[in-house]
């Protein structure tokens, strides 16, 4: 089961990009996410990962390979870790779940909010 703590651990563990997109475990992605119609576009200006199970108008449909931090397998999901989001692809169906990291308010913002309460 993927919990909030697991998600935070993924962000911390994979906070930097790999040396090259060649270091990513792409075969794992093709093996485990067969329901998602994964393709690699090498013909465009930037090499991109295309996830066919995500709507083409979504910003998560086409991801530049140079922006992917890691590909991590779980029992039921495969995670594609980016800087501020994680795309979870289900291994058994075309289900997709996306976690978008939000910034927590700074100390100064929390103090201002505390004194603005009515």
VOGU-3710 file (C-alpha; in Angstrom, 3 decimals, decimal comma):
1> xxxxxxxxxx> 0,000/0,000/0,000  1,292/3,417/-0,898  0,939/5,810/2,014  1,760/9,464/2,487  4,986/8,428/4,223  6,002/6,277/1,224  5,338/9,217/-1,102  7,452/11,556/1,037  10,233/8,949/1,074  10,159/8,764/-2,730
11> xxxxxxxxxx> 10,539/12,541/-3,008  13,455/12,536/-0,545  15,239/9,507/-1,969  14,970/10,635/-5,592  15,346/14,380/-5,164  17,996/14,634/-7,873  18,028/13,534/-11,486  20,047/10,508/-12,574  23,283/11,093/-14,467  21,462/10,336/-17,697
21> xxxxxxxxxx> 18,039/9,063/-18,794  19,859/5,860/-19,772  20,200/5,105/-16,038  16,413/4,794/-15,669  14,937/1,307/-15,520  12,873/1,611/-18,719  12,534/-2,171/-19,254  10,763/-2,366/-15,879  8,291/0,241/-17,038  7,515/-1,628/-20,257
31> xxxxxxxxxx> 7,180/-4,969/-18,419  5,013/-3,781/-15,558  2,804/-1,153/-17,193  1,564/-3,057/-20,249  -1,991/-1,666/-19,905  -0,778/1,914/-20,289  0,509/1,872/-23,892  3,921/3,306/-23,015  6,008/4,705/-25,882  9,288/6,564/-26,156
41> xxxxxxxxxx> 9,331/9,420/-28,675  12,885/9,934/-29,906  11,878/11,985/-32,981  10,864/15,221/-31,285  13,100/18,028/-30,096  13,252/16,313/-26,691  13,143/12,566/-26,020  9,844/11,933/-24,242  7,940/9,198/-22,453  4,356/9,001/-23,707
51> xxxxxxxxxx> 1,745/7,359/-21,480  -1,179/6,307/-23,665  -3,584/5,720/-20,769  -3,425/9,409/-19,818  -5,502/11,935/-21,769  -3,373/13,664/-24,462  -4,343/17,115/-23,136  -2,940/16,286/-19,688  0,540/17,592/-18,847  1,356/14,050/-17,659
61> xxxxxxxxxx> 0,700/12,423/-21,053  4,128/13,361/-22,497  7,073/13,663/-20,099  10,597/14,628/-21,171  12,958/11,784/-20,202  15,397/14,302/-18,774  12,792/15,285/-16,130  12,250/11,766/-14,742  14,059/11,163/-11,463  13,282/7,451/-11,059
71> xxxxxxxxxx> 11,053/4,530/-11,962  10,160/2,558/-8,841  8,205/-0,725/-8,711  5,654/-1,578/-6,058  3,495/-4,665/-5,652  0,485/-3,205/-7,472  1,886/0,021/-8,954  4,873/1,423/-10,811  5,881/4,950/-9,811  7,414/7,503/-12,149
81> xxxxxxxxxx> 9,040/10,054/-9,858  9,391/13,654/-11,059  10,545/16,722/-9,143  7,113/17,840/-7,927  4,856/14,921/-8,792  4,663/11,159/-8,937  2,702/9,220/-11,533  1,481/5,838/-10,317  0,594/3,332/-13,050  -1,379/0,267/-12,007
91> xxxxxxxxxx> 0,181/-3,047/-13,063  -3,139/-4,872/-13,527  -5,288/-2,245/-15,227  -5,101/1,117/-16,981  -5,689/3,000/-13,704  -3,469/6,008/-13,127  -3,012/7,994/-9,928  -1,018/11,200/-9,757  0,366/12,824/-6,629  1,266/16,506/-6,942
101> xxxxxxxxxx> 3,513/17,860/-4,220  2,328/21,096/-2,683  4,572/23,512/-0,887  3,928/23,906/2,789  3,505/27,498/3,965  6,634/29,123/5,312  6,953/30,133/8,936  6,336/33,755/7,982  3,147/32,838/6,048  1,850/30,812/9,005
111> xxxxxxxx> 2,481/33,731/11,397  0,655/36,146/9,071  -2,250/33,735/8,758  -2,413/33,306/12,549  -2,814/37,065/13,116  -5,319/37,532/10,263  -7,883/35,180/11,770  -11,202/36,785/12,660
//
